[in-house]
Amino acid sequence: MAHVRAKRRTSAALSPPVTSTRAPNTQTPFADALLRVTSLGMSSLHALPVSGGRSIEDSELRSKYRDIFGDAYLAADGSMSGAVLDSFFRPKSSLARAQRIAAEAFGADSTFFITGGTTLANRVAIDAMADFLTATGKAAPRVLADRTSHQSAHFCLDRAPLDISYCNQRFCCDRHGRTWADVNDLVHRYREAAASGDHFDLVVLSGANYDGAMLDMRTLLTELLQHSESLNLIVDEAWSAINAFHPGLCENTALAAARHVLAENPTKTIRLIVTHSAHKSMSAIRQGSYLHVSGDDELVQRVSMSLYRNHTTSPSLPILASLDLARAQAELEGADLLDRSLACAQRLGLLVNEHPEYSGFSVEESPGHDDPWIVPDRTKVLLTVDPSISDACELRLRLARDYGLYVARVVDHAILINLHIGVTEEIFQRFLAALLEISTSGVVGPPSAGTDTGFLVAYPPGIPLRVPGQKAGSEEERRLTEIHKNNAELFQA
Ligand SMILES: Cc1ncc(COP(=O)(O)O)c(C=O)c1O
């Protein structure tokens, strides 16, 4: 196979942003509208009895409700739409304005707010693209999919009227099972298909994954666009929404990359849908997700219809408001907060590498550090613990039990630390103190891979170990053993 050589770019080496002249927009029209409506204290003759705490006024459970949700949340969680607030599926006022401002901030033609996470956003995106492509008359449009995509993309692709080819995946090293797309393979397949006249109609990519591997979007889009006049893309950037607001990182977002590549190829077309789990990297409430569309008005209409088909008809108003607020906060403060995260990551690396008190710990290279197609997300740090000090699962347990620090992912002898913008200096110091204390205080059989031919998925991180049609192999057995040891959940679908 002829390998395409990508030029190595690091996050620090990315070129300056093209949109840095835009002044931060601090307007929050939807959040303001919700506050206004909430302050009216309207009683609902429609639904949601718990709104405003009304159905629990005399309940024995009232204090538990209040302790978990708070009065403000209960008041904001209403069922208003249409004339009183705005229509979710046909927004015209406050939600329309909030989504328009978000689109401007991220550099999209249109942005949709979603209250079912990026799991749902990916479904909406794939359904819309499938609809768009089949409308051109092709019975089963050809899709080239990143094998390391999140399960939500896989499950939806599997059911759509699409002809799917998966590109290969790469692994970090034998021990950790961190994975990312084999981009040489992806480019090779795309180019060969174009050369044979049976081109791919859609490429689905995992642009920023759980473990901190981000695709070098500009180089990749430039390469793909060399082989076709138009490119249809879905890029899942679940973990990196905040990057759009950082001058050193925003140029590697799919939306910015597409803008650049189109400026260099003005006669070509890129139709792009990007999904962002706002709640993973920004100050949005859980399940808040952005879906951005760019490149084609018809595609925007298809997304709108797909949203209507797939989304709950009872979107959470607090989540919608948080998507409005999170964008405004990111415009104002995102770059500084991300700088704080990056500085913490750098300090952690220096401390464990250079200070003997932390000698039981080491920071692993980012996944794909030796792959020119990958840009490292430096806010994700894989910290290895020497087994003579602590088992990694035991370390996770002690961090939670003794220091109030939650870690989700354990891989082999390591824990994954996500230094997101909510990791304050105080939390970071607590984490360092915990490591120091643990380093000085000193320390079930695997499920069978079977012969099932469906999906086999471990969470975290939600990337299938096996996709339909793939045979179980020794690599899968080894990773199953590791998953079992690390208490991740295993699902067959
Ligand atoms: C790459 C990727 N995409 C999508 C998702 C799903 O996002 P959400 O939790 O917002 O549904 C995840 C969750 O871990 C993910 O890692």
The ligand as an SDF file (V2000), in Angstrom:
LIG
                    3D

 16 16  0  0  0  0  0  0  0  0999 V2000
  -15.8740    9.9880   20.6380 C   0  0  0  0  0  0  0  0  0  0  0  0
  -17.1850   10.0240   21.3610 C   0  0  0  0  0  0  0  0  0  0  0  0
  -18.2920   10.3700   20.6790 N   0  0  0  0  0  0  0  0  0  0  0  0
  -19.5140   10.4140   21.2640 C   0  0  0  0  0  0  0  0  0  0  0  0
  -19.6610   10.1200   22.6020 C   0  0  0  0  0  0  0  0  0  0  0  0
  -21.0250   10.1730   23.2270 C   0  0  0  0  0  0  0  0  0  0  0  0
  -21.1940   11.4040   23.8100 O   0  0  0  0  0  0  0  0  0  0  0  0
  -22.3720   11.7140   24.8550 P   0  0  0  0  0  0  0  0  0  0  0  0
  -21.9090   11.1840   26.1660 O   0  0  0  0  0  0  0  0  0  0  0  0
  -22.4670   13.2130   24.8100 O   0  0  0  0  0  0  0  0  0  0  0  0
  -23.5970   11.0560   24.3760 O   0  0  0  0  0  0  0  0  0  0  0  0
  -18.5320    9.7740   23.3740 C   0  0  0  0  0  0  0  0  0  0  0  0
  -18.6790    9.4360   24.8030 C   0  0  0  0  0  0  0  0  0  0  0  0
  -17.8060    9.0040   25.4940 O   0  0  0  0  0  0  0  0  0  0  0  0
  -17.2600    9.7140   22.7280 C   0  0  0  0  0  0  0  0  0  0  0  0
  -16.1540    9.3660   23.4050 O   0  0  0  0  0  0  0  0  0  0  0  0
  1  2  1  0
  2  3  1  0
  2 15  2  0
  3  4  2  0
  4  5  1  0
  5  6  1  0
  5 12  2  0
  6  7  1  0
  7  8  1  0
  8  9  2  0
  8 10  1  0
  8 11  1  0
 12 13  1  0
 12 15  1  0
 13 14  2  0
 15 16  1  0
M  END
$$$$
